[in-house]
Amino acid sequence: MKENNNSYEVIYKYDKFSDILGIKVTREFQYDETVEMDDGLLLDFDVNNIPTALEMHDASKRLNVPPESLDNILFLKMNISVDVNSIAINAIFGLLIKNMENKCPIHSITSNFSHIPEIEAELII
């Protein structure tokens, strides 16, 4: 899938032993800062204030799925909204659970203490 406007293709890696899911854009970027959305949910931005990566600790517990279901993510659509007051993530993960496709949502919002400029971005698999 090609990137367009503020939509970016991502890759992921899941570490079953630590239960950490890492998601990052496939394009080149220069890291700038990390925002802790929730305890164990970290969102990275590049020098252009574009979201570039998400690290999710306790991923299977957070998504309420068996760890093995995170080995093969079928799809991901993550919307990230930044405004003057807040940073919000709304994501849907498509995962196989007992050979059935399931949509597993995750939502998080935090204050924009980093003063990241307003942006709407989408990270997709």
Contacts in CASP RR format, 6 or more apart in sequence:
PFRMAT RR
TARGET T0000
AUTHOR 0000-0000-0000
METHOD contacts of the structure
MODEL  1
MKENNNSYEVIYKYDKFSDILGIKVTREFQYDETVEMDDGLLLDFDVNNI
PTALEMHDASKRLNVPPESLDNILFLKMNISVDVNSIAINAIFGLLIKNM
ENKCPIHSITSNFSHIPEIEAELII
1 9 0 8 1.000
1 124 0 8 1.000
2 9 0 8 1.000
3 9 0 8 1.000
3 27 0 8 1.000
6 50 0 8 1.000
6 119 0 8 1.000
6 120 0 8 1.000
6 121 0 8 1.000
6 122 0 8 1.000
7 121 0 8 1.000
7 122 0 8 1.000
7 124 0 8 1.000
8 25 0 8 1.000
8 26 0 8 1.000
8 27 0 8 1.000
8 50 0 8 1.000
8 51 0 8 1.000
8 52 0 8 1.000
8 121 0 8 1.000
8 122 0 8 1.000
8 123 0 8 1.000
8 124 0 8 1.000
9 25 0 8 1.000
9 26 0 8 1.000
9 27 0 8 1.000
9 124 0 8 1.000
9 125 0 8 1.000
10 23 0 8 1.000
10 24 0 8 1.000
10 25 0 8 1.000
10 26 0 8 1.000
10 76 0 8 1.000
10 78 0 8 1.000
10 123 0 8 1.000
10 124 0 8 1.000
10 125 0 8 1.000
11 23 0 8 1.000
11 24 0 8 1.000
11 26 0 8 1.000
11 125 0 8 1.000
12 21 0 8 1.000
12 22 0 8 1.000
12 23 0 8 1.000
12 24 0 8 1.000
12 73 0 8 1.000
12 76 0 8 1.000
12 125 0 8 1.000
13 21 0 8 1.000
13 22 0 8 1.000
14 20 0 8 1.000
14 21 0 8 1.000
14 22 0 8 1.000
14 59 0 8 1.000
14 67 0 8 1.000
14 70 0 8 1.000
14 71 0 8 1.000
14 73 0 8 1.000
15 21 0 8 1.000
16 67 0 8 1.000
16 68 0 8 1.000
16 70 0 8 1.000
16 71 0 8 1.000
18 57 0 8 1.000
19 57 0 8 1.000
19 58 0 8 1.000
19 59 0 8 1.000
19 60 0 8 1.000
19 61 0 8 1.000
19 67 0 8 1.000
20 55 0 8 1.000
20 56 0 8 1.000
20 57 0 8 1.000
20 59 0 8 1.000
21 54 0 8 1.000
21 55 0 8 1.000
21 56 0 8 1.000
21 59 0 8 1.000
21 70 0 8 1.000
22 53 0 8 1.000
22 54 0 8 1.000
22 55 0 8 1.000
22 56 0 8 1.000
23 53 0 8 1.000
23 54 0 8 1.000
23 55 0 8 1.000
23 56 0 8 1.000
23 76 0 8 1.000
23 78 0 8 1.000
23 123 0 8 1.000
24 44 0 8 1.000
24 52 0 8 1.000
24 53 0 8 1.000
24 54 0 8 1.000
25 51 0 8 1.000
25 52 0 8 1.000
25 53 0 8 1.000
25 123 0 8 1.000
29 46 0 8 1.000
29 47 0 8 1.000
29 48 0 8 1.000
29 50 0 8 1.000
29 52 0 8 1.000
30 46 0 8 1.000
30 47 0 8 1.000
31 44 0 8 1.000
31 46 0 8 1.000
31 47 0 8 1.000
31 52 0 8 1.000
32 44 0 8 1.000
32 45 0 8 1.000
32 46 0 8 1.000
32 47 0 8 1.000
32 49 0 8 1.000
33 44 0 8 1.000
33 45 0 8 1.000
33 114 0 8 1.000
34 42 0 8 1.000
34 43 0 8 1.000
34 44 0 8 1.000
34 45 0 8 1.000
35 42 0 8 1.000
35 43 0 8 1.000
35 44 0 8 1.000
35 45 0 8 1.000
35 87 0 8 1.000
35 110 0 8 1.000
35 114 0 8 1.000
35 116 0 8 1.000
36 42 0 8 1.000
36 110 0 8 1.000
37 43 0 8 1.000
37 87 0 8 1.000
37 89 0 8 1.000
37 108 0 8 1.000
37 109 0 8 1.000
37 110 0 8 1.000
38 108 0 8 1.000
38 110 0 8 1.000
39 57 0 8 1.000
40 55 0 8 1.000
40 56 0 8 1.000
40 57 0 8 1.000
40 58 0 8 1.000
41 54 0 8 1.000
41 55 0 8 1.000
41 56 0 8 1.000
41 57 0 8 1.000
41 62 0 8 1.000
41 89 0 8 1.000
41 108 0 8 1.000
42 54 0 8 1.000
42 55 0 8 1.000
42 56 0 8 1.000
43 51 0 8 1.000
43 53 0 8 1.000
43 54 0 8 1.000
43 80 0 8 1.000
43 87 0 8 1.000
43 89 0 8 1.000
44 51 0 8 1.000
44 52 0 8 1.000
44 53 0 8 1.000
44 54 0 8 1.000
44 55 0 8 1.000
45 51 0 8 1.000
45 52 0 8 1.000
45 114 0 8 1.000
45 116 0 8 1.000
46 52 0 8 1.000
49 82 0 8 1.000
49 116 0 8 1.000
49 117 0 8 1.000
49 119 0 8 1.000
50 119 0 8 1.000
50 121 0 8 1.000
51 80 0 8 1.000
51 119 0 8 1.000
51 121 0 8 1.000
51 123 0 8 1.000
54 78 0 8 1.000
54 89 0 8 1.000
54 123 0 8 1.000
56 62 0 8 1.000
56 106 0 8 1.000
59 67 0 8 1.000
59 70 0 8 1.000
60 66 0 8 1.000
60 67 0 8 1.000
60 69 0 8 1.000
60 70 0 8 1.000
62 106 0 8 1.000
63 70 0 8 1.000
63 93 0 8 1.000
63 95 0 8 1.000
63 104 0 8 1.000
63 106 0 8 1.000
64 104 0 8 1.000
65 95 0 8 1.000
65 97 0 8 1.000
65 102 0 8 1.000
65 104 0 8 1.000
66 97 0 8 1.000
69 95 0 8 1.000
69 96 0 8 1.000
69 97 0 8 1.000
69 102 0 8 1.000
70 95 0 8 1.000
72 95 0 8 1.000
72 96 0 8 1.000
73 93 0 8 1.000
73 94 0 8 1.000
73 95 0 8 1.000
73 125 0 8 1.000
74 94 0 8 1.000
74 95 0 8 1.000
74 96 0 8 1.000
74 101 0 8 1.000
74 125 0 8 1.000
75 92 0 8 1.000
75 93 0 8 1.000
75 94 0 8 1.000
75 124 0 8 1.000
75 125 0 8 1.000
76 91 0 8 1.000
76 92 0 8 1.000
76 93 0 8 1.000
76 94 0 8 1.000
76 123 0 8 1.000
76 124 0 8 1.000
76 125 0 8 1.000
77 91 0 8 1.000
77 92 0 8 1.000
77 122 0 8 1.000
77 124 0 8 1.000
78 89 0 8 1.000
78 90 0 8 1.000
78 91 0 8 1.000
78 92 0 8 1.000
78 122 0 8 1.000
78 123 0 8 1.000
78 124 0 8 1.000
79 89 0 8 1.000
79 90 0 8 1.000
79 91 0 8 1.000
79 120 0 8 1.000
79 121 0 8 1.000
79 122 0 8 1.000
80 87 0 8 1.000
80 88 0 8 1.000
80 89 0 8 1.000
80 119 0 8 1.000
80 120 0 8 1.000
80 121 0 8 1.000
80 122 0 8 1.000
80 123 0 8 1.000
81 87 0 8 1.000
81 88 0 8 1.000
81 90 0 8 1.000
81 119 0 8 1.000
81 120 0 8 1.000
82 88 0 8 1.000
82 112 0 8 1.000
82 116 0 8 1.000
82 117 0 8 1.000
82 118 0 8 1.000
82 119 0 8 1.000
82 120 0 8 1.000
83 112 0 8 1.000
83 118 0 8 1.000
84 112 0 8 1.000
84 118 0 8 1.000
85 111 0 8 1.000
85 112 0 8 1.000
86 109 0 8 1.000
86 110 0 8 1.000
86 111 0 8 1.000
86 112 0 8 1.000
87 109 0 8 1.000
87 110 0 8 1.000
87 111 0 8 1.000
87 112 0 8 1.000
87 114 0 8 1.000
87 116 0 8 1.000
88 107 0 8 1.000
88 108 0 8 1.000
88 109 0 8 1.000
89 106 0 8 1.000
89 107 0 8 1.000
89 108 0 8 1.000
89 109 0 8 1.000
90 105 0 8 1.000
90 106 0 8 1.000
90 107 0 8 1.000
91 105 0 8 1.000
91 106 0 8 1.000
91 107 0 8 1.000
92 103 0 8 1.000
92 104 0 8 1.000
92 105 0 8 1.000
93 103 0 8 1.000
93 104 0 8 1.000
93 105 0 8 1.000
93 106 0 8 1.000
94 101 0 8 1.000
94 102 0 8 1.000
94 103 0 8 1.000
94 104 0 8 1.000
95 101 0 8 1.000
95 102 0 8 1.000
95 104 0 8 1.000
96 102 0 8 1.000
END
